[in-house]
Amino acid sequence: MEVRRAKRMSNLGTETAFEVLAEVNKLVNQGRDVVSFCIGEPDFDTPANIKEAGIGAIRENHTHYGPSAGLDVLRQTIAEYMSKTRGVEYSSDEIVVTPGAKPIIFHGILATIDPGDEVLYPNPGFPIYESVISFVGAKPVPIPLLEEKGFRLDVDDLRHRITERTRMIIINSPQNPTGGMLEASDLEAIAELALQHDLWVISDEVYSRIVYSGEFRSIASIPGMKERTIVIDGFSKTYAMTGWRLGWGAMNRSIAEDVARLETNCESCTATFTQIAGVEALTGPQTATEQMVQEFAARRDMIVQGLNDIDGVSCVTPRGAFYVFPNVTEACRRLGLKSSKELQERLLYEAGVAVLPRTSFGRKNQGEDQEYLRLSYATSRDNIREGLRRMKAFIEAI
């Protein structure tokens, strides 16, 4: 007998990077040799000072419940960090700490969006945006990101997608999966639209410290925007702390209270000893992060050059994060494949290279006729060389 499930579950998507990773692990356990570019996780260890702070916190018995919004000491530390890095003043009661940054997407949308509302989000983009928008009964409205603009959105196109039902715009810069960044002029234009139409903005800034060209700027720093912007950030990417599950949101006080109440209903609180480690991450030496970003920059240059050396593949140089989003339209045509999904599958099973297809980051936009893959270069230079060698051999075989 089939168990009855709630209808709302049909609206909830997933993050296919983890599905591909599970398949990679299955193949590896079977003895297959796979070079993986599929998961967006730094391959560096958490810096020693942060680990010691976490271990020390456990020894000092920071192992009990804490406030749902987060420990006061971490919220104050984050408020000071946000004030310094965003150029606008935050207080601790405008900060909510969560187990990873992802809950802020869920809680932020739940706290501000009603069924029937419309939410604009980047496409291709982090798949959880569309998933949560649909789950709460709102309508997801994709904003195409264009290769010819360095995977920035077209502000005029964005303007025409706003309706009387639009309530929120989601932006992500530096961006997953493309590595693109919004220009200051883009942020100014988005802010103008948000103010004109009384819209919320979720600004996903988890890659704000992983920038190679230009300077990072938060839309929250624009006059009038702090009160209507939910900024998402965290420790996973910047400090190689993915398994620690520690992130935060910065938002106005009333929404912070709502998000904290959602946190009470969901997880009660974030683990206290990881929060003590988070204080050390933000206030301790930043050398390890700086060295990690320098290494990512070298890997970026290596993988972009290698991809552009493959017949049928072209790749723009990303400005931030640790992803490339090469155009493989011609490679698919050469191999007689209909889509990047088919290319992704053949690369995995025939060439031993794990990548993600365009459709892992949202359905294609209307009129979109190009094919893309996403590769994470958060892996060693040796793996990058070998993975590129296998891809080139496979794609150029015909």
NORUR-V982430 format. One record per residue. N is the residue number from 1. NEAR is the number of other C-alpha atoms within 10 Angstrom. Layout:
N&NEAR  N&NEAR
This chain:
1&3  2&4  3&5  4&6  5&8  6&7  7&8  8&11  9&10  10&10  11&14  12&15  13&15  14&13  15&13  16&17  17&20  18&13  19&13  20&20  21&18  22&12  23&14  24&23  25&15  26&12  27&16  28&14  29&10  30&9  31&9  32&13  33&13  34&19  35&23  36&24  37&24  38&26  39&22  40&20  41&18  42&21  43&12  44&15  45&11  46&20  47&17  48&10  49&15  50&22  51&18  52&13  53&20  54&23  55&17  56&15  57&18  58&16  59&11  60&10  61&11  62&18  63&13  64&10  65&13  66&17  67&16  68&22  69&28  70&26  71&22  72&16  73&14  74&22  75&23  76&19  77&20  78&28  79&20  80&18  81&16  82&19  83&15  84&12  85&16  86&17  87&14  88&15  89&14  90&21  91&18  92&20  93&19  94&22  95&31  96&29  97&32  98&28  99&22  100&21  101&23  102&22  103&21  104&29  105&21  106&19  107&22  108&24  109&23  110&18  111&16  112&14  113&19  114&15  115&13  116&15  117&19  118&24  119&27  120&23  121&25  122&25  123&26  124&25  125&25  126&19  127&23  128&18  129&25  130&27  131&18  132&21  133&27  134&22  135&18  136&19  137&16  138&21  139&19  140&19  141&19  142&23  143&24  144&21  145&19  146&15  147&17  148&8  149&11  150&17  151&23  152&22  153&22  154&14  155&16  156&9  157&11  158&19  159&12  160&8  161&14  162&20  163&11  164&8  165&12  166&22  167&22  168&24  169&25  170&20  171&24  172&24  173&26  174&26  175&28  176&28  177&28  178&31  179&27  180&29  181&27  182&22  183&16  184&15  185&10  186&16  187&19  188&14  189&16  190&19  191&24  192&15  193&17  194&21  195&14  196&9  197&15  198&13  199&19  200&24  201&27  202&26  203&22  204&26  205&22  206&25  207&24  208&23  209&19  210&23  211&23  212&16  213&11  214&10  215&13  216&22  217&20  218&22  219&27  220&24  221&17  222&17  223&11  224&14  225&19  226&20  227&17  228&20  229&26  230&28  231&26  232&25  233&26  234&27  235&22  236&21  237&20  238&24  239&23  240&19  241&26  242&19  243&12  244&19  245&18  246&23  247&25  248&25  249&31  250&29  251&26  252&18  253&16  254&12  255&21  256&23  257&19  258&18  259&29  260&24  261&16  262&21  263&24  264&15  265&11  266&12  267&13  268&17  269&21  270&24  271&22  272&22  273&22  274&24  275&29  276&21  277&24  278&27  279&20  280&19  281&22  282&17  283&11  284&12  285&13  286&13  287&10  288&18  289&20  290&15  291&11  292&18  293&20  294&15  295&14  296&25  297&21  298&12  299&20  300&26  301&12  302&16  303&23  304&19  305&16  306&20  307&22  308&15  309&14  310&19  311&14  312&19  313&20  314&21  315&20  316&20  317&19  318&26  319&25  320&29  321&32  322&29  323&27  324&28  325&27  326&22  327&23  328&26  329&20  330&16  331&21  332&22  333&13  334&15  335&16  336&11  337&15  338&12  339&20  340&24  341&20  342&14  343&23  344&22  345&18  346&16  347&20  348&21  349&14  350&11  351&21  352&21  353&25  354&27  355&26  356&28  357&25  358&26  359&20  360&19  361&24  362&19  363&15  364&16  365&13  366&8  367&6  368&10  369&9  370&15  371&23  372&26  373&26  374&27  375&24  376&27  377&29  378&25  379&21  380&14  381&17  382&10  383&17  384&23  385&15  386&14  387&24  388&21  389&16  390&18  391&19  392&19  393&13  394&16  395&20  396&14  397&9  398&7
